[in-house]
């Protein structure tokens, strides 16, 4: 592909993306959504914490 054509296609796509970004409105997520993601994050942190230390068995 010639560099001129590549640059033209890139500029065209960049213009499309800028237009889409200008129309985008971000809504604030609800409480249920935020609590759900917080629980997922907590679960991932707990699973990555590593195994619990092994306890020595007690013999009487």
CHARMM-style PDB file with segment names, atoms N, HN, CA, C and O in Angstrom:
ATOM      1  N   UNK     1       0.854  -1.177   0.000  1.00  0.00      PROA
ATOM      2  CA  UNK     1       0.000   0.000   0.000  1.00  0.00      PROA
ATOM      3  C   UNK     1       0.899   1.239   0.000  1.00  0.00      PROA
ATOM      4  O   UNK     1       1.853   1.324   0.774  1.00  0.00      PROA
ATOM      5  N   UNK     2       0.595   2.167  -0.847  1.00  0.00      PROA
ATOM      6  HN  UNK     2      -0.180   2.099  -1.476  1.00  0.00      PROA
ATOM      7  CA  UNK     2       1.364   3.401  -0.908  1.00  0.00      PROA
ATOM      8  C   UNK     2       1.162   4.212   0.371  1.00  0.00      PROA
ATOM      9  O   UNK     2       0.096   4.174   0.985  1.00  0.00      PROA
ATOM     10  N   UNK     3       2.185   4.931   0.750  1.00  0.00      PROA
ATOM     11  HN  UNK     3       3.051   4.961   0.251  1.00  0.00      PROA
ATOM     12  CA  UNK     3       2.104   5.692   2.000  1.00  0.00      PROA
ATOM     13  C   UNK     3       1.039   6.790   1.934  1.00  0.00      PROA
ATOM     14  O   UNK     3       0.419   7.111   2.947  1.00  0.00      PROA
ATOM     15  N   UNK     4       0.824   7.363   0.753  1.00  0.00      PROA
ATOM     16  HN  UNK     4       1.328   7.103  -0.071  1.00  0.00      PROA
ATOM     17  CA  UNK     4      -0.194   8.408   0.625  1.00  0.00      PROA
ATOM     18  C   UNK     4      -1.591   7.842   0.892  1.00  0.00      PROA
ATOM     19  O   UNK     4      -2.400   8.465   1.579  1.00  0.00      PROA
ATOM     20  N   UNK     5      -1.862   6.666   0.345  1.00  0.00      PROA
ATOM     21  HN  UNK     5      -1.204   6.161  -0.214  1.00  0.00      PROA
ATOM     22  CA  UNK     5      -3.171   6.040   0.547  1.00  0.00      PROA
ATOM     23  C   UNK     5      -3.330   5.648   2.013  1.00  0.00      PROA
ATOM     24  O   UNK     5      -4.394   5.831   2.605  1.00  0.00      PROA
ATOM     25  N   UNK     6      -2.257   5.105   2.590  1.00  0.00      PROA
ATOM     26  HN  UNK     6      -1.393   4.956   2.109  1.00  0.00      PROA
ATOM     27  CA  UNK     6      -2.300   4.717   3.999  1.00  0.00      PROA
ATOM     28  C   UNK     6      -2.599   5.929   4.882  1.00  0.00      PROA
ATOM     29  O   UNK     6      -3.422   5.849   5.794  1.00  0.00      PROA
ATOM     30  N   UNK     7      -1.935   7.036   4.610  1.00  0.00      PROA
ATOM     31  HN  UNK     7      -1.267   7.100   3.869  1.00  0.00      PROA
ATOM     32  CA  UNK     7      -2.151   8.257   5.392  1.00  0.00      PROA
ATOM     33  C   UNK     7      -3.576   8.781   5.212  1.00  0.00      PROA
ATOM     34  O   UNK     7      -4.197   9.228   6.176  1.00  0.00      PROA
ATOM     35  N   UNK     8      -4.093   8.730   3.996  1.00  0.00      PROA
ATOM     36  HN  UNK     8      -3.589   8.368   3.212  1.00  0.00      PROA
ATOM     37  CA  UNK     8      -5.448   9.189   3.718  1.00  0.00      PROA
ATOM     38  C   UNK     8      -6.476   8.343   4.476  1.00  0.00      PROA
ATOM     39  O   UNK     8      -7.407   8.887   5.070  1.00  0.00      PROA
ATOM     40  N   UNK     9      -6.309   7.003   4.459  1.00  0.00      PROA
ATOM     41  HN  UNK     9      -5.552   6.561   3.976  1.00  0.00      PROA
ATOM     42  CA  UNK     9      -7.222   6.122   5.185  1.00  0.00      PROA
ATOM     43  C   UNK     9      -7.126   6.345   6.693  1.00  0.00      PROA
ATOM     44  O   UNK     9      -8.137   6.323   7.395  1.00  0.00      PROA
ATOM     45  N   UNK    10      -5.917   6.556   7.181  1.00  0.00      PROA
ATOM     46  HN  UNK    10      -5.096   6.573   6.611  1.00  0.00      PROA
ATOM     47  CA  UNK    10      -5.730   6.813   8.609  1.00  0.00      PROA
ATOM     48  C   UNK    10      -6.423   8.117   9.023  1.00  0.00      PROA
ATOM     49  O   UNK    10      -7.094   8.164  10.054  1.00  0.00      PROA
ATOM     50  N   UNK    11      -6.261   9.148   8.235  1.00  0.00      PROA
ATOM     51  HN  UNK    11      -5.715   9.110   7.398  1.00  0.00      PROA
ATOM     52  CA  UNK    11      -6.891  10.436   8.538  1.00  0.00      PROA
ATOM     53  C   UNK    11      -8.412  10.315   8.513  1.00  0.00      PROA
ATOM     54  O   UNK    11      -9.096  10.894   9.356  1.00  0.00      PROA
ATOM     55  N   UNK    12      -8.940   9.562   7.548  1.00  0.00      PROA
ATOM     56  HN  UNK    12      -8.384   9.091   6.864  1.00  0.00      PROA
ATOM     57  CA  UNK    12     -10.387   9.359   7.453  1.00  0.00      PROA
ATOM     58  C   UNK    12     -10.907   8.628   8.688  1.00  0.00      PROA
ATOM     59  O   UNK    12     -11.918   9.026   9.267  1.00  0.00      PROA
ATOM     60  N   UNK    13     -10.225   7.566   9.090  1.00  0.00      PROA
ATOM     61  HN  UNK    13      -9.404   7.242   8.619  1.00  0.00      PROA
ATOM     62  CA  UNK    13     -10.661   6.798  10.262  1.00  0.00      PROA
ATOM     63  C   UNK    13     -10.534   7.633  11.537  1.00  0.00      PROA
ATOM     64  O   UNK    13     -11.393   7.554  12.415  1.00  0.00      PROA
ATOM     65  N   UNK    14      -9.489   8.419  11.644  1.00  0.00      PROA
ATOM     66  HN  UNK    14      -8.790   8.483  10.931  1.00  0.00      PROA
ATOM     67  CA  UNK    14      -9.316   9.277  12.812  1.00  0.00      PROA
ATOM     68  C   UNK    14     -10.456  10.289  12.914  1.00  0.00      PROA
ATOM     69  O   UNK    14     -10.939  10.574  14.009  1.00  0.00      PROA
ATOM     70  N   UNK    15     -10.881  10.826  11.784  1.00  0.00      PROA
ATOM     71  HN  UNK    15     -10.488  10.595  10.894  1.00  0.00      PROA
ATOM     72  CA  UNK    15     -12.002  11.761  11.772  1.00  0.00      PROA
ATOM     73  C   UNK    15     -13.280  11.077  12.240  1.00  0.00      PROA
ATOM     74  O   UNK    15     -14.051  11.653  13.007  1.00  0.00      PROA
ATOM     75  N   UNK    16     -13.506   9.842  11.777  1.00  0.00      PROA
ATOM     76  HN  UNK    16     -12.880   9.374  11.154  1.00  0.00      PROA
ATOM     77  CA  UNK    16     -14.684   9.078  12.217  1.00  0.00      PROA
ATOM     78  C   UNK    16     -14.652   8.853  13.727  1.00  0.00      PROA
ATOM     79  O   UNK    16     -15.662   9.032  14.408  1.00  0.00      PROA
ATOM     80  N   UNK    17     -13.497   8.463  14.240  1.00  0.00      PROA
ATOM     81  HN  UNK    17     -12.677   8.318  13.686  1.00  0.00      PROA
ATOM     82  CA  UNK    17     -13.384   8.192  15.674  1.00  0.00      PROA
ATOM     83  C   UNK    17     -13.594   9.455  16.508  1.00  0.00      PROA
ATOM     84  O   UNK    17     -14.228   9.404  17.562  1.00  0.00      PROA
ATOM     85  N   UNK    18     -13.070  10.575  16.044  1.00  0.00      PROA
ATOM     86  HN  UNK    18     -12.556  10.616  15.188  1.00  0.00      PROA
ATOM     87  CA  UNK    18     -13.281  11.840  16.763  1.00  0.00      PROA
ATOM     88  C   UNK    18     -14.764  12.212  16.783  1.00  0.00      PROA
ATOM     89  O   UNK    18     -15.271  12.703  17.791  1.00  0.00      PROA
ATOM     90  N   UNK    19     -15.451  11.980  15.674  1.00  0.00      PROA
ATOM     91  HN  UNK    19     -15.039  11.581  14.855  1.00  0.00      PROA
ATOM     92  CA  UNK    19     -16.879  12.278  15.601  1.00  0.00      PROA
ATOM     93  C   UNK    19     -17.666  11.391  16.579  1.00  0.00      PROA
ATOM     94  O   UNK    19     -18.556  11.871  17.280  1.00  0.00      PROA
ATOM     95  N   UNK    20     -17.328  10.094  16.617  1.00  0.00      PROA
ATOM     96  HN  UNK    20     -16.604   9.704  16.048  1.00  0.00      PROA
ATOM     97  CA  UNK    20     -18.003   9.182  17.541  1.00  0.00      PROA
ATOM     98  C   UNK    20     -17.718   9.558  18.995  1.00  0.00      PROA
ATOM     99  O   UNK    20     -18.613   9.495  19.839  1.00  0.00      PROA
ATOM    100  N   UNK    21     -16.485   9.945  19.288  1.00  0.00      PROA
ATOM    101  HN  UNK    21     -15.759   9.996  18.602  1.00  0.00      PROA
ATOM    102  CA  UNK    21     -16.119  10.310  20.656  1.00  0.00      PROA
ATOM    103  C   UNK    21     -16.859  11.566  21.109  1.00  0.00      PROA
ATOM    104  O   UNK    21     -17.219  11.680  22.281  1.00  0.00      PROA
ATOM    105  N   UNK    22     -17.088  12.495  20.209  1.00  0.00      PROA
ATOM    106  HN  UNK    22     -16.796  12.402  19.257  1.00  0.00      PROA
ATOM    107  CA  UNK    22     -17.795  13.731  20.557  1.00  0.00      PROA
ATOM    108  C   UNK    22     -19.256  13.445  20.893  1.00  0.00      PROA
ATOM    109  O   UNK    22     -19.855  14.165  21.691  1.00  0.00      PROA
ATOM    110  N   UNK    23     -19.842  12.397  20.292  1.00  0.00      PROA
ATOM    111  HN  UNK    23     -19.356  11.812  19.643  1.00  0.00      PROA
ATOM    112  CA  UNK    23     -21.242  12.066  20.541  1.00  0.00      PROA
ATOM    113  C   UNK    23     -21.428  11.203  21.784  1.00  0.00      PROA
ATOM    114  O   UNK    23     -22.543  11.080  22.290  1.00  0.00      PROA
ATOM    115  N   UNK    24     -20.364  10.614  22.274  1.00  0.00      PROA
ATOM    116  HN  UNK    24     -19.458  10.714  21.863  1.00  0.00      PROA
ATOM    117  CA  UNK    24     -20.456   9.679  23.390  1.00  0.00      PROA
ATOM    118  C   UNK    24     -20.703  10.425  24.694  1.00  0.00      PROA
ATOM    119  O   UNK    24     -20.023  11.405  24.997  1.00  0.00      PROA
ATOM    120  N   UNK    25     -21.689   9.949  25.468  1.00  0.00      PROA
ATOM    121  HN  UNK    25     -22.241   9.153  25.222  1.00  0.00      PROA
ATOM    122  CA  UNK    25     -21.937  10.496  26.794  1.00  0.00      PROA
ATOM    123  C   UNK    25     -21.822   9.348  27.794  1.00  0.00      PROA
ATOM    124  O   UNK    25     -22.446   8.299  27.634  1.00  0.00      PROA
ATOM    125  N   UNK    26     -21.031   9.565  28.800  1.00  0.00      PROA
ATOM    126  HN  UNK    26     -20.524  10.417  28.929  1.00  0.00      PROA
ATOM    127  CA  UNK    26     -20.795   8.535  29.791  1.00  0.00      PROA
ATOM    128  C   UNK    26     -21.762   8.725  30.956  1.00  0.00      PROA
ATOM    129  O   UNK    26     -21.790   9.778  31.593  1.00  0.00      PROA
ATOM    130  N   UNK    27     -22.548   7.695  31.219  1.00  0.00      PROA
ATOM    131  HN  UNK    27     -22.525   6.839  30.701  1.00  0.00      PROA
ATOM    132  CA  UNK    27     -23.481   7.750  32.331  1.00  0.00      PROA
ATOM    133  C   UNK    27     -22.817   7.141  33.563  1.00  0.00      PROA
ATOM    134  O   UNK    27     -22.062   6.173  33.467  1.00  0.00      PROA
ATOM    135  N   UNK    28     -23.108   7.712  34.687  1.00  0.00      PROA
ATOM    136  HN  UNK    28     -23.722   8.497  34.764  1.00  0.00      PROA
ATOM    137  CA  UNK    28     -22.533   7.202  35.926  1.00  0.00      PROA
ATOM    138  C   UNK    28     -23.225   5.892  36.285  1.00  0.00      PROA
ATOM    139  O   UNK    28     -24.454   5.827  36.304  1.00  0.00      PROA
ATOM    140  N   UNK    29     -22.445   4.847  36.571  1.00  0.00      PROA
ATOM    141  HN  UNK    29     -21.446   4.900  36.555  1.00  0.00      PROA
ATOM    142  CA  UNK    29     -23.065   3.556  36.883  1.00  0.00      PROA
ATOM    143  C   UNK    29     -23.820   3.604  38.207  1.00  0.00      PROA
ATOM    144  O   UNK    29     -23.473   4.365  39.110  1.00  0.00      PROA
ATOM    145  N   UNK    30     -24.853   2.783  38.303  1.00  0.00      PROA
ATOM    146  HN  UNK    30     -25.136   2.165  37.569  1.00  0.00      PROA
ATOM    147  CA  UNK    30     -25.657   2.736  39.508  1.00  0.00      PROA
ATOM    148  C   UNK    30     -24.940   2.026  40.649  1.00  0.00      PROA
ATOM    149  O   UNK    30     -23.860   1.461  40.475  1.00  0.00      PROA
ATOM    150  N   UNK    31     -25.565   2.070  41.812  1.00  0.00      PROA
ATOM    151  HN  UNK    31     -26.442   2.529  41.953  1.00  0.00      PROA
ATOM    152  CA  UNK    31     -24.977   1.472  43.004  1.00  0.00      PROA
ATOM    153  C   UNK    31     -24.790  -0.031  42.836  1.00  0.00      PROA
ATOM    154  O   UNK    31     -23.763  -0.578  43.238  1.00  0.00      PROA
ATOM    155  N   UNK    32     -25.755  -0.686  42.256  1.00  0.00      PROA
ATOM    156  HN  UNK    32     -26.590  -0.242  41.930  1.00  0.00      PROA
ATOM    157  CA  UNK    32     -25.664  -2.138  42.061  1.00  0.00      PROA
ATOM    158  C   UNK    32     -24.469  -2.500  41.173  1.00  0.00      PROA
ATOM    159  O   UNK    32     -23.770  -3.480  41.429  1.00  0.00      PROA
ATOM    160  N   UNK    33     -24.250  -1.720  40.154  1.00  0.00      PROA
ATOM    161  HN  UNK    33     -24.818  -0.924  39.946  1.00  0.00      PROA
ATOM    162  CA  UNK    33     -23.133  -1.935  39.241  1.00  0.00      PROA
ATOM    163  C   UNK    33     -21.795  -1.752  39.965  1.00  0.00      PROA
ATOM    164  O   UNK    33     -20.888  -2.572  39.822  1.00  0.00      PROA
ATOM    165  N   UNK    34     -21.681  -0.676  40.740  1.00  0.00      PROA
ATOM    166  HN  UNK    34     -22.418  -0.010  40.857  1.00  0.00      PROA
ATOM    167  CA  UNK    34     -20.428  -0.404  41.446  1.00  0.00      PROA
ATOM    168  C   UNK    34     -20.135  -1.448  42.512  1.00  0.00      PROA
ATOM    169  O   UNK    34     -18.988  -1.863  42.678  1.00  0.00      PROA
ATOM    170  N   UNK    35     -21.172  -1.878  43.240  1.00  0.00      PROA
ATOM    171  HN  UNK    35     -22.104  -1.541  43.105  1.00  0.00      PROA
ATOM    172  CA  UNK    35     -20.975  -2.905  44.268  1.00  0.00      PROA
ATOM    173  C   UNK    35     -20.557  -4.219  43.614  1.00  0.00      PROA
ATOM    174  O   UNK    35     -19.694  -4.924  44.137  1.00  0.00      PROA
ATOM    175  N   UNK    36     -21.158  -4.548  42.487  1.00  0.00      PROA
ATOM    176  HN  UNK    36     -21.859  -3.975  42.063  1.00  0.00      PROA
ATOM    177  CA  UNK    36     -20.789  -5.774  41.784  1.00  0.00      PROA
ATOM    178  C   UNK    36     -19.330  -5.781  41.371  1.00  0.00      PROA
ATOM    179  O   UNK    36     -18.632  -6.773  41.582  1.00  0.00      PROA
ATOM    180  N   UNK    37     -18.859  -4.688  40.786  1.00  0.00      PROA
ATOM    181  HN  UNK    37     -19.426  -3.882  40.615  1.00  0.00      PROA
ATOM    182  CA  UNK    37     -17.465  -4.635  40.367  1.00  0.00      PROA
ATOM    183  C   UNK    37     -16.527  -4.622  41.572  1.00  0.00      PROA
ATOM    184  O   UNK    37     -15.426  -5.169  41.499  1.00  0.00      PROA
ATOM    185  N   UNK    38     -16.945  -4.007  42.680  1.00  0.00      PROA
ATOM    186  HN  UNK    38     -17.839  -3.563  42.739  1.00  0.00      PROA
ATOM    187  CA  UNK    38     -16.125  -4.020  43.889  1.00  0.00      PROA
ATOM    188  C   UNK    38     -15.983  -5.441  44.411  1.00  0.00      PROA
ATOM    189  O   UNK    38     -14.904  -5.832  44.858  1.00  0.00      PROA
ATOM    190  N   UNK    39     -17.061  -6.219  44.361  1.00  0.00      PROA
ATOM    191  HN  UNK    39     -17.937  -5.902  43.998  1.00  0.00      PROA
ATOM    192  CA  UNK    39     -16.994  -7.609  44.814  1.00  0.00      PROA
ATOM    193  C   UNK    39     -16.092  -8.442  43.904  1.00  0.00      PROA
ATOM    194  O   UNK    39     -15.350  -9.299  44.383  1.00  0.00      PROA
ATOM    195  N   UNK    40     -16.153  -8.197  42.603  1.00  0.00      PROA
ATOM    196  HN  UNK    40     -16.755  -7.500  42.213  1.00  0.00      PROA
ATOM    197  CA  UNK    40     -15.279  -8.906  41.677  1.00  0.00      PROA
ATOM    198  C   UNK    40     -13.819  -8.565  41.958  1.00  0.00      PROA
ATOM    199  O   UNK    40     -12.964  -9.450  41.983  1.00  0.00      PROA
ATOM    200  N   UNK    41     -13.540  -7.290  42.167  1.00  0.00      PROA
ATOM    201  HN  UNK    41     -14.235  -6.572  42.147  1.00  0.00      PROA
ATOM    202  CA  UNK    41     -12.164  -6.870  42.458  1.00  0.00      PROA
ATOM    203  C   UNK    41     -11.666  -7.510  43.751  1.00  0.00      PROA
ATOM    204  O   UNK    41     -10.528  -7.975  43.817  1.00  0.00      PROA
ATOM    205  N   UNK    42     -12.510  -7.533  44.770  1.00  0.00      PROA
ATOM    206  HN  UNK    42     -13.434  -7.155  44.716  1.00  0.00      PROA
ATOM    207  CA  UNK    42     -12.128  -8.149  46.037  1.00  0.00      PROA
ATOM    208  C   UNK    42     -11.859  -9.642  45.854  1.00  0.00      PROA
ATOM    209  O   UNK    42     -10.882 -10.164  46.391  1.00  0.00      PROA
ATOM    210  N   UNK    43     -12.714 -10.329  45.104  1.00  0.00      PROA
ATOM    211  HN  UNK    43     -13.507  -9.905  44.668  1.00  0.00      PROA
ATOM    212  CA  UNK    43     -12.517 -11.747  44.847  1.00  0.00      PROA
ATOM    213  C   UNK    43     -11.217 -12.027  44.117  1.00  0.00      PROA
ATOM    214  O   UNK    43     -10.514 -12.986  44.436  1.00  0.00      PROA
ATOM    215  N   UNK    44     -10.895 -11.190  43.137  1.00  0.00      PROA
ATOM    216  HN  UNK    44     -11.466 -10.411  42.877  1.00  0.00      PROA
ATOM    217  CA  UNK    44      -9.637 -11.365  42.415  1.00  0.00      PROA
ATOM    218  C   UNK    44      -8.437 -11.140  43.320  1.00  0.00      PROA
ATOM    219  O   UNK    44      -7.435 -11.845  43.204  1.00  0.00      PROA
ATOM    220  N   UNK    45      -8.524 -10.181  44.204  1.00  0.00      PROA
ATOM    221  HN  UNK    45      -9.338  -9.608  44.298  1.00  0.00      PROA
ATOM    222  CA  UNK    45      -7.419  -9.942  45.137  1.00  0.00      PROA
ATOM    223  C   UNK    45      -7.248 -11.113  46.106  1.00  0.00      PROA
ATOM    224  O   UNK    45      -6.127 -11.491  46.446  1.00  0.00      PROA
ATOM    225  N   UNK    46      -8.360 -11.674  46.541  1.00  0.00      PROA
ATOM    226  HN  UNK    46      -9.271 -11.367  46.265  1.00  0.00      PROA
ATOM    227  CA  UNK    46      -8.271 -12.802  47.459  1.00  0.00      PROA
ATOM    228  C   UNK    46      -7.680 -14.035  46.776  1.00  0.00      PROA
ATOM    229  O   UNK    46      -6.922 -14.777  47.400  1.00  0.00      PROA
ATOM    230  N   UNK    47      -8.011 -14.262  45.522  1.00  0.00      PROA
ATOM    231  HN  UNK    47      -8.627 -13.659  45.015  1.00  0.00      PROA
ATOM    232  CA  UNK    47      -7.479 -15.434  44.825  1.00  0.00      PROA
ATOM    233  C   UNK    47      -6.018 -15.263  44.464  1.00  0.00      PROA
ATOM    234  O   UNK    47      -5.311 -16.258  44.303  1.00  0.00      PROA
ATOM    235  N   UNK    48      -5.546 -14.048  44.331  1.00  0.00      PROA
ATOM    236  HN  UNK    48      -6.119 -13.239  44.461  1.00  0.00      PROA
ATOM    237  CA  UNK    48      -4.153 -13.808  43.980  1.00  0.00      PROA
ATOM    238  C   UNK    48      -3.268 -13.658  45.211  1.00  0.00      PROA
ATOM    239  O   UNK    48      -2.051 -13.525  45.084  1.00  0.00      PROA
ATOM    240  N   UNK    49      -3.862 -13.679  46.398  1.00  0.00      PROA
ATOM    241  HN  UNK    49      -4.851 -13.787  46.501  1.00  0.00      PROA
ATOM    242  CA  UNK    49      -3.093 -13.487  47.611  1.00  0.00      PROA
ATOM    243  C   UNK    49      -2.171 -14.673  47.885  1.00  0.00      PROA
ATOM    244  O   UNK    49      -1.190 -14.535  48.616  1.00  0.00      PROA
ATOM    245  N   UNK    50      -2.470 -15.816  47.318  1.00  0.00      PROA
ATOM    246  HN  UNK    50      -3.266 -15.928  46.725  1.00  0.00      PROA
ATOM    247  CA  UNK    50      -1.639 -16.987  47.522  1.00  0.00      PROA
ATOM    248  C   UNK    50      -2.268 -17.889  48.562  1.00  0.00      PROA
ATOM    249  O   UNK    50      -3.201 -17.497  49.263  1.00  0.00      PROA
ATOM    250  N   UNK    51      -1.750 -19.098  48.656  1.00  0.00      PROA
ATOM    251  HN  UNK    51      -0.992 -19.417  48.086  1.00  0.00      PROA
ATOM    252  CA  UNK    51      -2.333 -20.038  49.610  1.00  0.00      PROA
ATOM    253  C   UNK    51      -2.040 -19.641  51.053  1.00  0.00      PROA
ATOM    254  O   UNK    51      -1.043 -18.980  51.342  1.00  0.00      PROA
ATOM    255  N   UNK    52      -2.919 -20.052  51.938  1.00  0.00      PROA
ATOM    256  HN  UNK    52      -3.729 -20.589  51.703  1.00  0.00      PROA
ATOM    257  CA  UNK    52      -2.723 -19.789  53.358  1.00  0.00      PROA
ATOM    258  C   UNK    52      -1.546 -20.622  53.849  1.00  0.00      PROA
ATOM    259  O   UNK    52      -1.298 -21.705  53.317  1.00  0.00      PROA
ATOM    260  N   UNK    53      -0.823 -20.146  54.842  1.00  0.00      PROA
ATOM    261  HN  UNK    53      -1.025 -19.266  55.274  1.00  0.00      PROA
ATOM    262  CA  UNK    53       0.309 -20.923  55.349  1.00  0.00      PROA
ATOM    263  C   UNK    53      -0.177 -22.247  55.941  1.00  0.00      PROA
ATOM    264  O   UNK    53      -1.220 -22.309  56.591  1.00  0.00      PROA
ATOM    265  N   UNK    54       0.595 -23.289  55.702  1.00  0.00      PROA
ATOM    266  HN  UNK    54       1.442 -23.238  55.173  1.00  0.00      PROA
ATOM    267  CA  UNK    54       0.217 -24.624  56.202  1.00  0.00      PROA
ATOM    268  C   UNK    54       0.408 -24.663  57.712  1.00  0.00      PROA
ATOM    269  O   UNK    54       1.404 -24.178  58.250  1.00  0.00      PROA
ATOM    270  N   UNK    55      -0.573 -25.255  58.374  1.00  0.00      PROA
ATOM    271  HN  UNK    55      -1.382 -25.649  57.937  1.00  0.00      PROA
ATOM    272  CA  UNK    55      -0.479 -25.382  59.829  1.00  0.00      PROA
ATOM    273  C   UNK    55       0.143 -26.722  60.192  1.00  0.00      PROA
ATOM    274  O   UNK    55      -0.111 -27.736  59.542  1.00  0.00      PROA
ATOM    275  N   UNK    56       0.927 -26.713  61.198  1.00  0.00      PROA
ATOM    276  HN  UNK    56       1.133 -25.889  61.726  1.00  0.00      PROA
ATOM    277  CA  UNK    56       1.539 -27.965  61.660  1.00  0.00      PROA
ATOM    278  C   UNK    56       0.484 -28.755  62.425  1.00  0.00      PROA
ATOM    279  O   UNK    56      -0.277 -28.195  63.213  1.00  0.00      PROA
ATOM    280  N   UNK    57       0.449 -30.061  62.183  1.00  0.00      PROA
ATOM    281  HN  UNK    57       1.068 -30.517  61.543  1.00  0.00      PROA
ATOM    282  CA  UNK    57      -0.509 -30.898  62.910  1.00  0.00      PROA
ATOM    283  C   UNK    57      -0.020 -31.085  64.331  1.00  0.00      PROA
ATOM    284  O   UNK    57       1.174 -31.227  64.596  1.00  0.00      PROA
ATOM    285  N   UNK    58      -0.969 -31.081  65.220  1.00  0.00      PROA
ATOM    286  HN  UNK    58      -1.939 -30.966  65.005  1.00  0.00      PROA
ATOM    287  CA  UNK    58      -0.625 -31.239  66.655  1.00  0.00      PROA
ATOM    288  C   UNK    58      -0.843 -32.694  67.055  1.00  0.00      PROA
ATOM    289  O   UNK    58      -1.894 -33.276  66.785  1.00  0.00      PROA
ATOM    290  N   UNK    59       0.130 -33.248  67.679  1.00  0.00      PROA
ATOM    291  HN  UNK    59       0.983 -32.775  67.898  1.00  0.00      PROA
ATOM    292  CA  UNK    59      -0.016 -34.597  68.227  1.00  0.00      PROA
ATOM    293  C   UNK    59       0.011 -34.493  69.733  1.00  0.00      PROA
ATOM    294  O   UNK    59       0.815 -33.762  70.311  1.00  0.00      PROA
ATOM    295  N   UNK    60      -0.875 -35.231  70.352  1.00  0.00      PROA
ATOM    296  HN  UNK    60      -1.528 -35.824  69.883  1.00  0.00      PROA
ATOM    297  CA  UNK    60      -0.988 -35.172  71.816  1.00  0.00      PROA
ATOM    298  C   UNK    60      -0.237 -36.301  72.438  1.00  0.00      PROA
ATOM    299  OT1 UNK    60      -0.211 -36.425  73.662  1.00  0.00      PROA
TER     300      UNK     60
END
